[in-house]
Amino acid sequence: MSTASVQDLRRIAEAVGQLRDRRVLDVVMRSDCRQLRLTLEDGQILQVSVLLDESGKPRLDVDLLRPADGVATPGQLEVRFDGGE
């Protein structure tokens, strides 16, 4: 069993914490069960994925995707990456 780094666990906890008191409009699971996507009422998407590391071991990855400000095209997202902790 592999362990996740503290930074990964903090990032995952923060992303999942965004669900608190939020309304989920849609939930989609990929056919291979490697990704779960939850669409929130405000347009944000919480994506939970199982990724393989360099050695082929699975690891959990969670991202919160926020709609870009002022985007007129529905479904287009901007993903922002934080440079550090």
Secondary structure, 3 states (H helix, E strand, C coil): CCCCCHHHHHHHHHHHHCCCCCCEEEEEECCCCCEEEEEECCCCEEEEEEEECCCCCEEEEEEEEEECCCCCCCCCEECCCCCCC
